[in-house]
Amino acid sequence: MLTVTLIFSSNVQNCTIINLKEHKFNFDIENFCNGIAVNYADFVGVESLTNLQINTVGHAVLGPSHLELRCSYNPESGDDIFSIDISAELNSQFRTIVAFYPENRRKDGTLRIDGNYLNGRVTMNNPKQSSNVAVLIFNETECIDETKYKCRVTYDSDMGTQTKESVPIAIVVEGNPAEPDSVPIYIPSVVEEGNTVVFTCTGNVGKPQGKFRWILYRRNANGITIQESPYENETTTEVQMPGTCTFNGTSQLTLQMESLDNNAIVRCQVVYQDVPQGHLYKQTMNINVYYSVRNVTAAKTKLNDTYGPGCITLTCTSDGNPAVRNEDYRWYKMSQQYIVIGTGSQLTVTNATVGESDVYLCVAQNSFNGKTFSSNSSIEIKIGKILQS
């Protein structure tokens, strides 16, 4: 026997209802209490299960994981729990995927037919008498697990057999990014100074979508970095990878190549959740940038204004890629402009005599891609008598 208080707009009456448990909460059955018709659904203060909720512990990351989906509830005294079900939204409908049972039912948690896709990758823990929490553990997470979930408890109370559902909760599956698919490719593959070169990088940028950043490392001939230039704002275009819920990204970097970019390295690096992933990058080998010969300098071995008769050695240096070969240095005297007086980066003037002062000209040349370039430098040599002190 259960005594309840019925509240009406005009008065309050205490009524005694016999065998209330025989009637279902949702049935529209009327009884008469002191001549007043009442509906069981209008009762206030009837004991029933409370605090039903579903929540997650951990993160849903593709692959091996330890994500927990927990269904918790507080039964009232006298409530007899039949089952605790978790349903998932599959194809726009909530379908029961797992059934749990309280300890007194002596039944293991089971996958329902609609939950067979979980077979082999979840663990089901029935609620304990002390905790009233059913736990579905994802030992491995897949894309299909990204959906909404609800918890439903079926139980018997003073109001009869009842079912309560929780508010839905959504699981969002994340996917870790990976290294770019390959080293950045660039077009044209043979690079000259002044070329516009487009670098392309592709690969798994994860979920939520990451992006690529670019870094240009200028290096000297010894491979030592002399300048680092990041490019953070190049667009990354993402496309969801077929059969997965992660994203494949593509990014391009366009550079106007300079002679200083010879031996440079261009790196493509993954940025995931706004954090550069230090180990997730691929980079080019040293980029060979062809450029014409320049900075030709003819120099004397001794910085004298005037040389005495005898031998004088002149040296010619230059910059270019490819470097000027030794045989591609040619020496001339201004007094004999069209006669080559020597080849190689050094010229030794022998048997110089007083009065043979002249301007010496070094011409250096290099060639690439069917083109030849040259540049020159001159130096004046004065031959005179050297007074002994």
Residue pairs with C-beta under 8 A, 6 or more apart in sequence:
1 16
1 17
1 18
2 17
2 20
2 46
2 158
3 14
3 15
3 16
3 17
4 15
4 17
4 43
4 44
4 45
4 46
5 12
5 14
5 44
5 45
6 12
6 13
6 14
6 15
6 33
6 36
6 38
6 42
6 43
6 44
7 44
8 36
13 33
13 34
13 36
15 33
15 34
15 38
17 31
17 33
20 40
20 158
20 159
21 156
21 157
21 158
21 159
21 160
22 160
23 29
23 40
23 159
23 160
24 159
24 160
24 161
24 162
25 40
25 41
25 159
25 160
25 162
26 41
26 162
27 40
28 39
28 41
29 39
29 40
30 37
30 38
30 39
31 37
31 38
31 40
32 38
40 159
43 159
46 157
46 158
46 159
47 76
47 77
47 78
47 79
47 157
47 158
48 76
48 79
48 157
48 159
48 162
48 164
49 73
49 74
49 75
49 76
49 79
49 81
49 153
49 155
49 157
49 162
49 164
50 73
50 74
50 76
51 72
51 73
51 74
52 71
52 72
52 73
52 151
52 153
52 164
52 165
52 166
53 71
53 72
53 73
53 151
53 166
53 167
54 69
54 70
54 71
54 72
54 86
54 149
54 150
54 151
54 166
54 167
54 168
54 169
55 69
55 70
55 72
55 169
56 67
56 68
56 69
56 70
56 169
56 171
57 67
57 68
57 70
58 65
58 66
58 67
58 68
59 65
59 67
59 174
60 67
60 138
60 141
60 145
60 146
60 171
60 172
60 173
60 174
61 67
61 141
61 173
61 174
61 175
61 176
62 141
62 142
62 143
62 173
62 174
62 175
62 176
62 207
62 244
62 245
62 246
63 140
63 141
63 176
64 139
64 140
65 138
65 139
65 140
65 141
66 137
66 138
66 139
67 137
67 138
67 141
67 171
68 135
68 136
68 137
68 138
69 86
69 135
69 136
69 137
69 138
69 149
69 171
70 133
70 134
70 135
70 136
71 84
71 86
71 100
71 133
71 134
71 135
71 136
71 151
71 153
71 166
72 131
72 132
72 133
72 134
73 84
73 132
73 151
73 153
73 164
74 132
75 81
75 132
75 155
76 157
78 157
78 158
79 155
79 156
79 157
80 155
80 156
80 157
81 102
81 127
81 153
81 154
81 155
82 101
82 105
82 154
82 155
82 156
82 161
83 99
83 100
83 101
83 105
83 153
83 154
84 99
84 100
84 101
84 102
84 127
84 134
84 151
84 152
84 153
84 154
85 96
85 98
85 99
85 100
85 112
85 151
85 152
85 153
85 154
86 96
86 97
86 98
86 100
86 134
86 136
86 149
86 150
86 151
86 152
87 94
87 95
87 96
87 97
87 149
87 150
87 151
87 152
88 94
88 95
88 97
88 114
88 115
88 147
88 148
88 149
89 95
89 147
89 148
89 149
89 168
90 97
90 114
90 147
94 148
94 150
94 168
95 112
95 114
95 115
96 112
96 114
96 115
96 152
97 111
97 112
97 114
97 115
97 118
98 109
98 110
98 111
98 112
98 115
98 118
98 122
98 124
98 136
99 109
99 110
99 112
100 109
100 124
100 125
100 126
100 127
100 134
101 107
101 108
101 109
101 126
102 126
102 127
102 129
103 126
103 127
103 128
103 129
104 129
107 126
108 124
108 126
109 124
109 125
109 126
109 134
110 124
111 118
111 119
111 122
111 124
117 144
121 138
121 139
121 140
121 142
122 136
122 137
122 138
122 139
123 136
123 137
123 139
124 134
124 135
124 136
124 137
125 134
125 135
125 136
125 137
126 134
127 133
127 134
134 151
138 145
141 173
142 173
143 173
143 244
143 245
145 171
145 173
146 171
146 172
146 173
146 245
147 170
147 171
148 168
148 169
148 170
148 171
149 168
149 169
149 170
149 171
150 165
150 166
150 167
150 168
150 169
151 165
151 166
152 163
152 164
152 165
152 166
153 163
153 164
154 161
154 162
154 163
155 161
155 162
155 163
155 164
156 162
173 207
173 245
174 206
174 207
174 208
175 204
175 206
175 207
175 244
175 245
175 246
175 247
176 206
176 272
177 203
177 204
177 205
177 206
177 210
177 246
177 270
177 272
177 277
177 280
178 203
178 204
178 206
178 270
178 280
179 203
179 270
179 279
179 280
179 281
179 282
180 201
180 202
180 203
180 212
180 268
180 270
180 280
180 281
180 282
181 202
181 203
181 282
182 202
182 282
183 282
183 283
183 284
183 285
184 199
184 200
184 201
184 253
184 266
184 267
184 268
184 282
184 283
184 284
185 199
185 200
186 197
186 198
186 199
186 200
186 266
186 284
186 287
187 197
187 198
187 200
188 195
188 197
190 290
190 369
191 197
191 257
191 261
191 287
191 288
191 289
191 290
192 257
192 289
192 290
192 291
192 368
192 369
193 257
193 258
193 259
193 289
193 290
193 291
193 292
194 256
194 257
194 258
195 256
195 257
196 254
196 255
196 256
196 257
197 254
197 255
197 256
197 257
198 252
198 253
198 254
199 214
199 252
199 253
199 254
199 255
199 266
199 268
199 284
200 250
200 251
200 252
201 212
201 214
201 250
201 251
201 252
201 253
201 268
201 282
202 248
202 249
202 250
202 251
203 212
203 248
203 249
203 270
203 282
204 241
204 246
204 247
204 248
204 249
205 211
205 212
205 236
205 238
205 246
205 247
205 248
205 249
205 270
205 272
206 246
206 247
206 270
206 272
207 245
207 246
207 247
208 273
209 236
209 238
209 247
209 249
210 236
210 247
210 249
210 270
210 271
210 272
210 273
210 277
211 236
211 238
211 249
211 251
211 270
211 271
212 234
212 236
212 249
212 251
212 268
212 269
212 270
212 271
213 230
213 231
213 232
213 234
213 268
213 269
213 271
213 276
214 230
214 231
214 234
214 251
214 253
214 266
214 267
214 268
214 269
215 228
215 229
215 230
215 231
215 266
215 267
215 269
216 227
216 228
216 229
216 231
216 255
216 261
216 264
216 265
216 266
216 267
217 225
217 227
217 228
217 229
217 264
217 265
217 266
217 267
218 225
218 226
218 227
218 228
218 229
218 260
218 261
218 263
218 264
219 225
219 226
219 263
219 264
219 265
219 286
220 226
220 263
221 263
223 263
223 286
227 260
231 253
234 251
234 252
234 253
235 251
235 252
236 249
236 250
236 251
237 249
237 250
237 251
238 247
238 248
238 249
239 247
239 248
239 249
239 250
240 246
240 247
240 248
241 247
241 248
251 268
253 266
253 268
255 261
255 266
257 287
257 289
258 289
259 289
259 291
259 294
259 319
259 321
261 287
261 289
262 287
262 288
262 289
262 291
262 321
263 286
263 287
263 288
263 289
264 286
264 287
264 289
265 283
265 284
265 285
265 286
265 287
266 283
266 284
266 287
267 281
267 282
267 283
267 284
268 281
268 282
268 283
269 276
269 277
269 278
269 280
269 281
270 276
270 277
270 280
270 281
271 277
272 280
288 321
289 321
290 321
290 322
290 368
290 369
291 320
291 321
292 320
292 366
292 373
292 375
293 318
293 319
293 320
293 324
293 364
293 365
293 366
293 373
293 374
293 375
294 318
294 319
294 320
294 375
295 317
295 318
295 319
295 375
296 316
296 317
296 318
296 362
296 363
296 364
296 375
296 376
296 377
297 316
297 317
297 318
297 377
298 314
298 315
298 316
298 360
298 361
298 362
298 377
298 378
298 379
299 314
299 315
299 316
299 317
299 379
300 312
300 313
300 314
300 315
300 379
300 381
301 312
301 313
301 314
301 315
305 382
306 382
306 383
306 384
306 386
307 352
307 381
307 382
307 383
307 384
307 386
308 383
308 384
308 385
308 386
309 351
309 352
309 353
309 354
309 383
310 350
310 351
310 352
311 348
311 349
311 350
311 351
311 352
312 348
312 349
312 352
312 381
312 383
313 346
313 347
313 348
313 349
314 331
314 346
314 347
314 348
314 349
314 360
314 362
314 379
314 381
315 345
315 346
315 347
316 329
316 331
316 345
316 346
316 347
316 362
316 364
316 377
317 345
318 324
318 329
318 364
318 375
320 364
320 366
320 373
321 366
321 368
322 366
322 367
322 368
323 366
324 364
324 365
324 366
325 366
326 343
326 344
326 345
327 343
327 344
328 364
328 365
328 366
329 343
329 344
329 345
329 362
329 363
329 364
330 340
330 342
330 343
330 362
330 363
330 364
331 340
331 341
331 342
331 343
331 347
331 360
331 361
331 362
331 363
332 338
332 339
332 340
332 341
332 360
332 361
332 363
333 339
333 341
333 358
333 359
333 360
333 361
334 358
334 359
334 360
334 361
334 378
335 358
335 359
337 361
341 347
342 348
347 360
347 362
349 360
349 381
352 381
352 383
353 383
354 383
354 384
354 385
355 383
356 383
357 380
357 381
357 382
357 383
357 384
358 380
358 381
359 378
359 379
359 380
359 381
360 378
360 379
360 380
360 381
361 376
361 377
361 378
362 376
362 377
362 378
362 379
363 374
363 375
363 376
364 374
364 375
364 376
365 372
365 373
365 374
365 375
366 372
366 373
367 373
